[in-house]
Amino acid sequence: MVAEPSEQQRRLARLVRDACVQAALQAYEQAGISGLCHEGAWECAVGAMRSLDLDAVLAPSVGPRDG
């Protein structure tokens, strides 16, 4: 039996997912502007997700929240 994820785990998963999507979209757009073809832009998007700084993504979610 698999335990149901906690609300904190769900928030963390959404945070990481959203950061990956944002990184991919920005990299894909920038690659297209730079003249790369679809395949090249996709490789840039995947690379952006792979190199995403998870510590930076998680930093705002660590510790107590203000107001």
All heavy atoms as TSV, in Angstrom:
chain	resi	resn	atom	element	x	y	z
A	1	MET	N	N	0.832	-1.174	0.000
A	1	MET	CA	C	0.000	0.000	0.000
A	1	MET	C	C	0.890	1.256	0.000
A	1	MET	O	O	1.838	1.361	0.760
A	1	MET	CB	C	-0.904	-0.022	1.230
A	1	MET	CG	C	-1.828	1.134	1.308
A	1	MET	SD	S	-2.755	1.052	2.858
A	1	MET	CE	C	-4.323	1.544	2.296
A	2	VAL	N	N	0.565	2.211	-0.829
A	2	VAL	CA	C	1.330	3.450	-0.952
A	2	VAL	C	C	0.632	4.532	-0.142
A	2	VAL	O	O	-0.582	4.726	-0.257
A	2	VAL	CB	C	1.438	3.881	-2.432
A	2	VAL	CG1	C	2.147	5.205	-2.554
A	2	VAL	CG2	C	2.138	2.806	-3.242
A	3	ALA	N	N	1.409	5.235	0.682
A	3	ALA	CA	C	0.842	6.297	1.509
A	3	ALA	C	C	0.464	7.497	0.648
A	3	ALA	O	O	1.140	7.818	-0.326
A	3	ALA	CB	C	1.842	6.718	2.578
A	4	GLU	N	N	-0.599	8.156	1.025
A	4	GLU	CA	C	-1.040	9.369	0.347
A	4	GLU	C	C	-0.046	10.494	0.640
A	4	GLU	O	O	0.360	10.680	1.786
A	4	GLU	CB	C	-2.429	9.756	0.875
A	4	GLU	CG	C	-3.080	10.890	0.147
A	4	GLU	CD	C	-3.562	10.535	-1.237
A	4	GLU	OE1	O	-3.753	9.348	-1.534
A	4	GLU	OE2	O	-3.724	11.472	-2.033
A	5	PRO	N	N	0.368	11.265	-0.369
A	5	PRO	CA	C	1.305	12.365	-0.126
A	5	PRO	C	C	0.678	13.415	0.790
A	5	PRO	O	O	-0.519	13.686	0.697
A	5	PRO	CB	C	1.557	12.953	-1.511
A	5	PRO	CG	C	0.977	12.017	-2.489
A	5	PRO	CD	C	0.016	11.141	-1.769
A	6	SER	N	N	1.501	14.010	1.611
A	6	SER	CA	C	1.022	15.084	2.489
A	6	SER	C	C	0.829	16.351	1.665
A	6	SER	O	O	1.328	16.472	0.531
A	6	SER	CB	C	2.030	15.337	3.609
A	6	SER	OG	O	3.204	15.934	3.078
A	7	GLU	N	N	0.144	17.320	2.246
A	7	GLU	CA	C	-0.056	18.601	1.553
A	7	GLU	C	C	1.287	19.291	1.315
A	7	GLU	O	O	1.505	19.897	0.268
A	7	GLU	CB	C	-0.990	19.505	2.351
A	7	GLU	CG	C	-1.354	20.778	1.614
A	7	GLU	CD	C	-1.984	20.558	0.241
A	7	GLU	OE1	O	-2.708	19.562	0.048
A	7	GLU	OE2	O	-1.728	21.373	-0.656
A	8	GLN	N	N	2.209	19.164	2.256
A	8	GLN	CA	C	3.544	19.753	2.086
A	8	GLN	C	C	4.268	19.100	0.901
A	8	GLN	O	O	4.908	19.791	0.102
A	8	GLN	CB	C	4.361	19.593	3.357
A	8	GLN	CG	C	5.732	20.226	3.260
A	8	GLN	CD	C	6.529	20.079	4.539
A	8	GLN	OE1	O	6.132	19.399	5.469
A	8	GLN	NE2	N	7.679	20.719	4.582
A	9	GLN	N	N	4.164	17.791	0.769
A	9	GLN	CA	C	4.783	17.100	-0.355
A	9	GLN	C	C	4.155	17.531	-1.666
A	9	GLN	O	O	4.847	17.706	-2.676
A	9	GLN	CB	C	4.666	15.586	-0.181
A	9	GLN	CG	C	5.537	15.043	0.921
A	9	GLN	CD	C	5.240	13.589	1.213
A	9	GLN	OE1	O	4.074	13.165	1.260
A	9	GLN	NE2	N	6.296	12.812	1.416
A	10	ARG	N	N	2.849	17.703	-1.677
A	10	ARG	CA	C	2.163	18.155	-2.891
A	10	ARG	C	C	2.612	19.561	-3.281
A	10	ARG	O	O	2.845	19.847	-4.457
A	10	ARG	CB	C	0.653	18.132	-2.701
A	10	ARG	CG	C	0.060	16.755	-2.650
A	10	ARG	CD	C	-1.447	16.844	-2.388
A	10	ARG	NE	N	-2.011	15.546	-2.179
A	10	ARG	CZ	C	-2.411	14.714	-3.133
A	10	ARG	NH1	N	-2.285	15.079	-4.393
A	10	ARG	NH2	N	-2.921	13.544	-2.843
A	11	ARG	N	N	2.738	20.458	-2.285
A	11	ARG	CA	C	3.203	21.824	-2.571
A	11	ARG	C	C	4.619	21.805	-3.132
A	11	ARG	O	O	4.933	22.524	-4.078
A	11	ARG	CB	C	3.141	22.683	-1.311
A	11	ARG	CG	C	1.755	23.180	-0.970
A	11	ARG	CD	C	1.784	24.278	0.076
A	11	ARG	NE	N	2.433	23.859	1.307
A	11	ARG	CZ	C	1.811	23.350	2.372
A	11	ARG	NH1	N	0.502	23.200	2.354
A	11	ARG	NH2	N	2.494	23.000	3.445
A	12	LEU	N	N	5.470	20.977	-2.547
A	12	LEU	CA	C	6.847	20.872	-3.018
A	12	LEU	C	C	6.889	20.348	-4.453
A	12	LEU	O	O	7.611	20.886	-5.298
A	12	LEU	CB	C	7.650	19.951	-2.097
A	12	LEU	CG	C	9.103	19.703	-2.478
A	12	LEU	CD1	C	9.879	21.008	-2.519
A	12	LEU	CD2	C	9.731	18.734	-1.500
A	13	ALA	N	N	6.104	19.334	-4.732
A	13	ALA	CA	C	6.060	18.774	-6.089
A	13	ALA	C	C	5.572	19.815	-7.089
A	13	ALA	O	O	6.134	19.945	-8.186
A	13	ALA	CB	C	5.157	17.535	-6.116
A	14	ARG	N	N	4.543	20.580	-6.727
A	14	ARG	CA	C	4.040	21.636	-7.622
A	14	ARG	C	C	5.090	22.715	-7.845
A	14	ARG	O	O	5.262	23.202	-8.967
A	14	ARG	CB	C	2.755	22.246	-7.065
A	14	ARG	CG	C	1.524	21.377	-7.258
A	14	ARG	CD	C	0.241	22.137	-6.948
A	14	ARG	NE	N	0.158	22.561	-5.557
A	14	ARG	CZ	C	-0.406	21.845	-4.582
A	14	ARG	NH1	N	-0.919	20.661	-4.838
A	14	ARG	NH2	N	-0.449	22.319	-3.354
A	15	LEU	N	N	5.805	23.073	-6.788
A	15	LEU	CA	C	6.855	24.084	-6.888
A	15	LEU	C	C	7.940	23.650	-7.865
A	15	LEU	O	O	8.344	24.413	-8.747
A	15	LEU	CB	C	7.453	24.340	-5.504
A	15	LEU	CG	C	8.530	25.403	-5.393
A	15	LEU	CD1	C	7.941	26.785	-5.625
A	15	LEU	CD2	C	9.186	25.332	-4.028
A	16	VAL	N	N	8.392	22.412	-7.731
A	16	VAL	CA	C	9.439	21.898	-8.618
A	16	VAL	C	C	8.920	21.764	-10.048
A	16	VAL	O	O	9.585	22.158	-11.004
A	16	VAL	CB	C	9.992	20.560	-8.085
A	16	VAL	CG1	C	10.933	19.924	-9.090
A	16	VAL	CG2	C	10.701	20.769	-6.745
A	17	ARG	N	N	7.698	21.248	-10.199
A	17	ARG	CA	C	7.116	21.119	-11.540
A	17	ARG	C	C	7.012	22.470	-12.219
A	17	ARG	O	O	7.412	22.640	-13.383
A	17	ARG	CB	C	5.734	20.462	-11.459
A	17	ARG	CG	C	5.057	20.358	-12.831
A	17	ARG	CD	C	3.599	20.000	-12.738
A	17	ARG	NE	N	2.885	21.011	-11.979
A	17	ARG	CZ	C	1.715	20.813	-11.379
A	17	ARG	NH1	N	1.144	19.638	-11.412
A	17	ARG	NH2	N	1.119	21.790	-10.722
A	18	ASP	N	N	6.492	23.461	-11.500
A	18	ASP	CA	C	6.321	24.792	-12.086
A	18	ASP	C	C	7.666	25.411	-12.465
A	18	ASP	O	O	7.781	26.065	-13.502
A	18	ASP	CB	C	5.572	25.710	-11.122
A	18	ASP	CG	C	4.117	25.296	-10.927
A	18	ASP	OD1	O	3.612	24.452	-11.692
A	18	ASP	OD2	O	3.492	25.815	-9.972
A	19	ALA	N	N	8.685	25.198	-11.643
A	19	ALA	CA	C	10.019	25.719	-11.947
A	19	ALA	C	C	10.586	25.046	-13.198
A	19	ALA	O	O	11.207	25.711	-14.038
A	19	ALA	CB	C	10.959	25.524	-10.764
A	20	CYS	N	N	10.371	23.753	-13.335
A	20	CYS	CA	C	10.848	23.035	-14.529
A	20	CYS	C	C	10.149	23.534	-15.785
A	20	CYS	O	O	10.796	23.770	-16.815
A	20	CYS	CB	C	10.618	21.531	-14.370
A	20	CYS	SG	S	11.773	20.729	-13.253
A	21	VAL	N	N	8.845	23.700	-15.704
A	21	VAL	CA	C	8.090	24.182	-16.864
A	21	VAL	C	C	8.555	25.582	-17.247
A	21	VAL	O	O	8.788	25.869	-18.428
A	21	VAL	CB	C	6.574	24.151	-16.577
A	21	VAL	CG1	C	5.796	24.905	-17.646
A	21	VAL	CG2	C	6.084	22.715	-16.479
A	22	GLN	N	N	8.718	26.457	-16.260
A	22	GLN	CA	C	9.160	27.825	-16.536
A	22	GLN	C	C	10.548	27.835	-17.173
A	22	GLN	O	O	10.788	28.565	-18.145
A	22	GLN	CB	C	9.153	28.655	-15.251
A	22	GLN	CG	C	9.435	30.109	-15.474
A	22	GLN	CD	C	8.372	30.788	-16.318
A	22	GLN	OE1	O	7.199	30.446	-16.263
A	22	GLN	NE2	N	8.778	31.746	-17.127
A	23	ALA	N	N	11.462	27.038	-16.636
A	23	ALA	CA	C	12.818	26.968	-17.199
A	23	ALA	C	C	12.780	26.461	-18.634
A	23	ALA	O	O	13.471	26.995	-19.508
A	23	ALA	CB	C	13.701	26.068	-16.337
A	24	ALA	N	N	11.968	25.444	-18.881
A	24	ALA	CA	C	11.875	24.879	-20.228
A	24	ALA	C	C	11.286	25.881	-21.215
A	24	ALA	O	O	11.796	26.045	-22.330
A	24	ALA	CB	C	11.039	23.601	-20.206
A	25	LEU	N	N	10.223	26.553	-20.816
A	25	LEU	CA	C	9.593	27.529	-21.707
A	25	LEU	C	C	10.543	28.677	-22.036
A	25	LEU	O	O	10.641	29.097	-23.198
A	25	LEU	CB	C	8.313	28.074	-21.072
A	25	LEU	CG	C	7.141	27.110	-21.006
A	25	LEU	CD1	C	6.005	27.718	-20.180
A	25	LEU	CD2	C	6.663	26.724	-22.393
A	26	GLN	N	N	11.250	29.173	-21.028
A	26	GLN	CA	C	12.193	30.268	-21.274
A	26	GLN	C	C	13.327	29.827	-22.191
A	26	GLN	O	O	13.704	30.552	-23.113
A	26	GLN	CB	C	12.752	30.788	-19.954
A	26	GLN	CG	C	11.746	31.573	-19.149
A	26	GLN	CD	C	12.292	32.002	-17.798
A	26	GLN	OE1	O	13.353	31.560	-17.364
A	26	GLN	NE2	N	11.563	32.863	-17.116
A	27	ALA	N	N	13.868	28.641	-21.943
A	27	ALA	CA	C	14.967	28.147	-22.775
A	27	ALA	C	C	14.501	27.893	-24.204
A	27	ALA	O	O	15.212	28.216	-25.166
A	27	ALA	CB	C	15.545	26.872	-22.174
A	28	TYR	N	N	13.318	27.323	-24.362
A	28	TYR	CA	C	12.789	27.041	-25.699
A	28	TYR	C	C	12.577	28.340	-26.469
A	28	TYR	O	O	12.966	28.459	-27.636
A	28	TYR	CB	C	11.472	26.266	-25.590
A	28	TYR	CG	C	10.955	25.797	-26.917
A	28	TYR	CD1	C	11.368	24.582	-27.454
A	28	TYR	CD2	C	10.068	26.564	-27.662
A	28	TYR	CE1	C	10.904	24.139	-28.678
A	28	TYR	CE2	C	9.606	26.136	-28.888
A	28	TYR	CZ	C	10.025	24.925	-29.394
A	28	TYR	OH	O	9.560	24.503	-30.616
A	29	GLU	N	N	11.988	29.335	-25.802
A	29	GLU	CA	C	11.749	30.613	-26.457
A	29	GLU	C	C	13.059	31.285	-26.855
A	29	GLU	O	O	13.204	31.778	-27.975
A	29	GLU	CB	C	10.950	31.536	-25.540
A	29	GLU	CG	C	10.648	32.878	-26.156
A	29	GLU	CD	C	9.834	33.784	-25.250
A	29	GLU	OE1	O	9.457	33.366	-24.143
A	29	GLU	OE2	O	9.606	34.935	-25.659
A	30	GLN	N	N	14.019	31.290	-25.935
A	30	GLN	CA	C	15.306	31.924	-26.227
A	30	GLN	C	C	16.029	31.203	-27.363
A	30	GLN	O	O	16.647	31.840	-28.222
A	30	GLN	CB	C	16.190	31.944	-24.978
A	30	GLN	CG	C	17.457	32.728	-25.160
A	30	GLN	CD	C	17.193	34.188	-25.533
A	30	GLN	OE1	O	16.356	34.846	-24.940
A	30	GLN	NE2	N	17.913	34.683	-26.522
A	31	ALA	N	N	15.939	29.885	-27.395
A	31	ALA	CA	C	16.573	29.113	-28.462
A	31	ALA	C	C	15.937	29.442	-29.808
A	31	ALA	O	O	16.632	29.575	-30.824
A	31	ALA	CB	C	16.478	27.622	-28.164
A	32	GLY	N	N	14.619	29.581	-29.815
A	32	GLY	CA	C	13.931	29.946	-31.054
A	32	GLY	C	C	14.324	31.326	-31.533
A	32	GLY	O	O	14.547	31.548	-32.728
A	33	ILE	N	N	14.427	32.261	-30.596
A	33	ILE	CA	C	14.849	33.621	-30.943
A	33	ILE	C	C	16.266	33.600	-31.514
A	33	ILE	O	O	16.592	34.361	-32.430
A	33	ILE	CB	C	14.767	34.538	-29.704
A	33	ILE	CG1	C	13.300	34.781	-29.335
A	33	ILE	CG2	C	15.496	35.856	-29.941
A	33	ILE	CD1	C	13.097	35.467	-27.996
A	34	SER	N	N	17.092	32.699	-30.998
A	34	SER	CA	C	18.478	32.583	-31.463
A	34	SER	C	C	18.594	31.858	-32.789
A	34	SER	O	O	19.689	31.725	-33.329
A	34	SER	CB	C	19.319	31.856	-30.408
A	34	SER	OG	O	19.362	32.602	-29.225
A	35	GLY	N	N	17.478	31.352	-33.294
A	35	GLY	CA	C	17.475	30.729	-34.612
A	35	GLY	C	C	17.575	29.215	-34.633
A	35	GLY	O	O	17.725	28.630	-35.700
A	36	LEU	N	N	17.509	28.576	-33.488
A	36	LEU	CA	C	17.572	27.116	-33.475
A	36	LEU	C	C	16.277	26.524	-34.022
A	36	LEU	O	O	15.190	27.120	-33.883
A	36	LEU	CB	C	17.792	26.589	-32.049
A	36	LEU	CG	C	19.253	26.398	-31.632
A	36	LEU	CD1	C	19.947	27.727	-31.524
A	36	LEU	CD2	C	19.332	25.633	-30.341
A	37	CYS	N	N	16.387	25.362	-34.621
A	37	CYS	CA	C	15.221	24.655	-35.108
A	37	CYS	C	C	14.465	24.065	-33.915
A	37	CYS	O	O	14.917	24.142	-32.768
A	37	CYS	CB	C	15.641	23.531	-36.061
A	37	CYS	SG	S	16.624	22.226	-35.267
A	38	HIS	N	N	13.314	23.470	-34.183
A	38	HIS	CA	C	12.491	22.895	-33.118
A	38	HIS	C	C	13.274	21.882	-32.287
A	38	HIS	O	O	13.225	21.923	-31.054
A	38	HIS	CB	C	11.242	22.233	-33.707
A	38	HIS	CG	C	10.488	21.390	-32.737
A	38	HIS	ND1	N	9.741	21.940	-31.717
A	38	HIS	CD2	C	10.394	20.047	-32.601
A	38	HIS	CE1	C	9.217	20.952	-30.993
A	38	HIS	NE2	N	9.586	19.808	-31.523
A	39	GLU	N	N	13.997	20.993	-32.951
A	39	GLU	CA	C	14.744	19.961	-32.227
A	39	GLU	C	C	15.821	20.572	-31.348
A	39	GLU	O	O	16.020	20.162	-30.207
A	39	GLU	CB	C	15.362	18.944	-33.197
A	39	GLU	CG	C	14.349	18.035	-33.874
A	39	GLU	CD	C	13.650	18.690	-35.072
A	39	GLU	OE1	O	14.083	19.795	-35.503
A	39	GLU	OE2	O	12.668	18.115	-35.553
A	40	GLY	N	N	16.528	21.563	-31.860
A	40	GLY	CA	C	17.555	22.233	-31.075
A	40	GLY	C	C	16.970	22.985	-29.896
A	40	GLY	O	O	17.521	22.978	-28.790
A	41	ALA	N	N	15.829	23.641	-30.130
A	41	ALA	CA	C	15.163	24.373	-29.050
A	41	ALA	C	C	14.675	23.406	-27.983
A	41	ALA	O	O	14.756	23.694	-26.788
A	41	ALA	CB	C	14.000	25.194	-29.610
A	42	TRP	N	N	14.171	22.250	-28.405
A	42	TRP	CA	C	13.715	21.240	-27.446
A	42	TRP	C	C	14.888	20.732	-26.606
A	42	TRP	O	O	14.760	20.568	-25.392
A	42	TRP	CB	C	13.026	20.091	-28.166
A	42	TRP	CG	C	12.639	18.978	-27.249
A	42	TRP	CD1	C	13.108	17.713	-27.245
A	42	TRP	CD2	C	11.708	19.036	-26.156
A	42	TRP	NE1	N	12.532	16.980	-26.237
A	42	TRP	CE2	C	11.674	17.769	-25.554
A	42	TRP	CE3	C	10.905	20.048	-25.631
A	42	TRP	CZ2	C	10.861	17.480	-24.448
A	42	TRP	CZ3	C	10.100	19.758	-24.534
A	42	TRP	CH2	C	10.086	18.490	-23.974
A	43	GLU	N	N	16.031	20.501	-27.235
A	43	GLU	CA	C	17.219	20.071	-26.489
A	43	GLU	C	C	17.623	21.127	-25.460
A	43	GLU	O	O	18.018	20.791	-24.342
A	43	GLU	CB	C	18.377	19.787	-27.437
A	43	GLU	CG	C	18.195	18.504	-28.223
A	43	GLU	CD	C	19.364	18.212	-29.150
A	43	GLU	OE1	O	20.477	18.731	-28.905
A	43	GLU	OE2	O	19.161	17.466	-30.110
A	44	CYS	N	N	17.517	22.393	-25.815
A	44	CYS	CA	C	17.810	23.469	-24.869
A	44	CYS	C	C	16.819	23.458	-23.703
A	44	CYS	O	O	17.206	23.662	-22.548
A	44	CYS	CB	C	17.767	24.825	-25.568
A	44	CYS	SG	S	19.180	25.124	-26.631
A	45	ALA	N	N	15.560	23.214	-23.998
A	45	ALA	CA	C	14.540	23.165	-22.958
A	45	ALA	C	C	14.800	22.018	-21.983
A	45	ALA	O	O	14.718	22.194	-20.764
A	45	ALA	CB	C	13.153	23.029	-23.587
A	46	VAL	N	N	15.128	20.859	-22.515
A	46	VAL	CA	C	15.428	19.704	-21.658
A	46	VAL	C	C	16.687	19.980	-20.837
A	46	VAL	O	O	16.744	19.683	-19.642
A	46	VAL	CB	C	15.565	18.417	-22.499
A	46	VAL	CG1	C	16.097	17.264	-21.663
A	46	VAL	CG2	C	14.225	18.049	-23.130
A	47	GLY	N	N	17.680	20.577	-21.467
A	47	GLY	CA	C	18.901	20.925	-20.754
A	47	GLY	C	C	18.631	21.900	-19.618
A	47	GLY	O	O	19.231	21.793	-18.539
A	48	ALA	N	N	17.732	22.847	-19.837
A	48	ALA	CA	C	17.385	23.809	-18.791
A	48	ALA	C	C	16.738	23.108	-17.604
A	48	ALA	O	O	17.021	23.442	-16.448
A	48	ALA	CB	C	16.459	24.883	-19.352
A	49	MET	N	N	15.893	22.137	-17.869
A	49	MET	CA	C	15.270	21.393	-16.771
A	49	MET	C	C	16.303	20.559	-16.028
A	49	MET	O	O	16.285	20.485	-14.798
A	49	MET	CB	C	14.141	20.506	-17.294
A	49	MET	CG	C	12.931	21.292	-17.738
A	49	MET	SD	S	11.536	20.260	-18.221
A	49	MET	CE	C	12.075	19.678	-19.831
A	50	ARG	N	N	17.207	19.945	-16.768
A	50	ARG	CA	C	18.231	19.108	-16.136
A	50	ARG	C	C	19.197	19.931	-15.286
A	50	ARG	O	O	19.706	19.446	-14.280
A	50	ARG	CB	C	19.019	18.342	-17.194
A	50	ARG	CG	C	18.241	17.210	-17.787
A	50	ARG	CD	C	19.080	16.425	-18.757
A	50	ARG	NE	N	18.355	15.250	-19.205
A	50	ARG	CZ	C	18.464	14.726	-20.407
A	50	ARG	NH1	N	19.297	15.264	-21.283
A	50	ARG	NH2	N	17.769	13.663	-20.725
A	51	SER	N	N	19.458	21.157	-15.686
A	51	SER	CA	C	20.439	21.972	-14.973
A	51	SER	C	C	19.786	22.938	-13.980
A	51	SER	O	O	20.482	23.765	-13.395
A	51	SER	CB	C	21.303	22.742	-15.972
A	51	SER	OG	O	20.522	23.671	-16.685
A	52	LEU	N	N	18.496	22.811	-13.781
A	52	LEU	CA	C	17.783	23.689	-12.868
A	52	LEU	C	C	18.385	23.602	-11.467
A	52	LEU	O	O	18.621	22.518	-10.938
A	52	LEU	CB	C	16.308	23.282	-12.829
A	52	LEU	CG	C	15.366	24.169	-12.032
A	52	LEU	CD1	C	15.309	25.573	-12.639
A	52	LEU	CD2	C	13.982	23.559	-12.017
A	53	ASP	N	N	18.664	24.742	-10.873
A	53	ASP	CA	C	19.229	24.809	-9.526
A	53	ASP	C	C	18.114	24.544	-8.511
A	53	ASP	O	O	17.349	25.448	-8.163
A	53	ASP	CB	C	19.862	26.179	-9.305
A	53	ASP	CG	C	20.508	26.329	-7.940
A	53	ASP	OD1	O	20.442	25.379	-7.122
A	53	ASP	OD2	O	21.079	27.395	-7.695
A	54	LEU	N	N	18.020	23.311	-8.052
A	54	LEU	CA	C	16.942	22.937	-7.141
A	54	LEU	C	C	17.061	23.635	-5.795
A	54	LEU	O	O	16.053	23.932	-5.156
A	54	LEU	CB	C	16.898	21.420	-6.967
A	54	LEU	CG	C	16.509	20.639	-8.214
A	54	LEU	CD1	C	16.554	19.145	-7.938
A	54	LEU	CD2	C	15.142	21.054	-8.719
A	55	ASP	N	N	18.273	23.925	-5.361
A	55	ASP	CA	C	18.436	24.658	-4.108
A	55	ASP	C	C	17.779	26.030	-4.212
A	55	ASP	O	O	17.121	26.490	-3.277
A	55	ASP	CB	C	19.908	24.799	-3.739
A	55	ASP	CG	C	20.527	23.478	-3.316
A	55	ASP	OD1	O	19.781	22.589	-2.843
A	55	ASP	OD2	O	21.757	23.334	-3.443
A	56	ALA	N	N	17.944	26.680	-5.345
A	56	ALA	CA	C	17.334	27.990	-5.542
A	56	ALA	C	C	15.809	27.882	-5.622
A	56	ALA	O	O	15.095	28.747	-5.126
A	56	ALA	CB	C	17.879	28.639	-6.811
A	57	VAL	N	N	15.324	26.813	-6.211
A	57	VAL	CA	C	13.886	26.602	-6.302
A	57	VAL	C	C	13.293	26.371	-4.914
A	57	VAL	O	O	12.230	26.891	-4.580
A	57	VAL	CB	C	13.546	25.391	-7.220
A	57	VAL	CG1	C	12.081	25.031	-7.147
A	57	VAL	CG2	C	13.970	25.685	-8.646
A	58	LEU	N	N	13.988	25.604	-4.107
A	58	LEU	CA	C	13.483	25.235	-2.797
A	58	LEU	C	C	13.708	26.307	-1.734
A	58	LEU	O	O	13.017	26.317	-0.719
A	58	LEU	CB	C	14.117	23.934	-2.333
A	58	LEU	CG	C	13.814	22.731	-3.221
A	58	LEU	CD1	C	14.577	21.519	-2.723
A	58	LEU	CD2	C	12.322	22.461	-3.284
A	59	ALA	N	N	14.639	27.218	-1.948
A	59	ALA	CA	C	14.979	28.221	-0.936
A	59	ALA	C	C	13.767	28.982	-0.410
A	59	ALA	O	O	13.632	29.141	0.795
A	59	ALA	CB	C	16.035	29.172	-1.485
A	60	PRO	N	N	12.850	29.462	-1.264
A	60	PRO	CA	C	11.705	30.203	-0.733
A	60	PRO	C	C	10.767	29.341	0.109
A	60	PRO	O	O	10.047	29.843	0.936
A	60	PRO	CB	C	10.974	30.703	-1.970
A	60	PRO	CG	C	11.903	30.528	-3.096
A	60	PRO	CD	C	12.896	29.463	-2.700
A	61	SER	N	N	10.791	28.025	-0.097
A	61	SER	CA	C	9.845	27.165	0.606
A	61	SER	C	C	10.415	26.645	1.922
A	61	SER	O	O	9.713	25.976	2.660
A	61	SER	CB	C	9.448	25.988	-0.282
A	61	SER	OG	O	10.552	25.122	-0.482
A	62	VAL	N	N	11.673	26.943	2.226
A	62	VAL	CA	C	12.291	26.451	3.444
A	62	VAL	C	C	12.094	27.479	4.547
A	62	VAL	O	O	12.243	28.666	4.334
A	62	VAL	CB	C	13.794	26.193	3.228
A	62	VAL	CG1	C	14.461	25.791	4.526
A	62	VAL	CG2	C	13.994	25.109	2.174
A	63	GLY	N	N	11.753	26.998	5.718
A	63	GLY	CA	C	11.606	27.884	6.863
A	63	GLY	C	C	10.233	28.508	6.946
A	63	GLY	O	O	9.370	28.290	6.099
A	64	PRO	N	N	10.033	29.321	7.978
A	64	PRO	CA	C	8.723	29.937	8.194
A	64	PRO	C	C	8.400	30.965	7.122
A	64	PRO	O	O	9.283	31.616	6.575
A	64	PRO	CB	C	8.849	30.592	9.563
A	64	PRO	CG	C	10.300	30.708	9.826
A	64	PRO	CD	C	10.997	29.651	9.012
A	65	ARG	N	N	7.143	31.097	6.839
A	65	ARG	CA	C	6.669	32.076	5.859
A	65	ARG	C	C	6.346	33.384	6.560
A	65	ARG	O	O	5.854	33.393	7.676
A	65	ARG	CB	C	5.385	31.573	5.185
A	65	ARG	CG	C	5.579	30.336	4.365
A	65	ARG	CD	C	5.626	30.736	2.928
A	65	ARG	NE	N	5.608	29.546	2.099
A	65	ARG	CZ	C	6.371	29.405	1.053
A	65	ARG	NH1	N	7.186	30.363	0.703
A	65	ARG	NH2	N	6.330	28.335	0.332
A	66	ASP	N	N	6.621	34.482	5.867
A	66	ASP	CA	C	6.224	35.788	6.390
A	66	ASP	C	C	4.789	36.071	5.972
A	66	ASP	O	O	4.407	35.795	4.843
A	66	ASP	CB	C	7.127	36.898	5.837
A	66	ASP	CG	C	8.539	36.807	6.389
A	66	ASP	OD1	O	8.689	36.275	7.511
A	66	ASP	OD2	O	9.475	37.269	5.710
A	67	GLY	N	N	4.021	36.637	6.909
A	67	GLY	CA	C	2.661	37.111	6.711
A	67	GLY	C	C	1.861	36.379	5.775
A	67	GLY	O	O	0.909	36.529	5.265
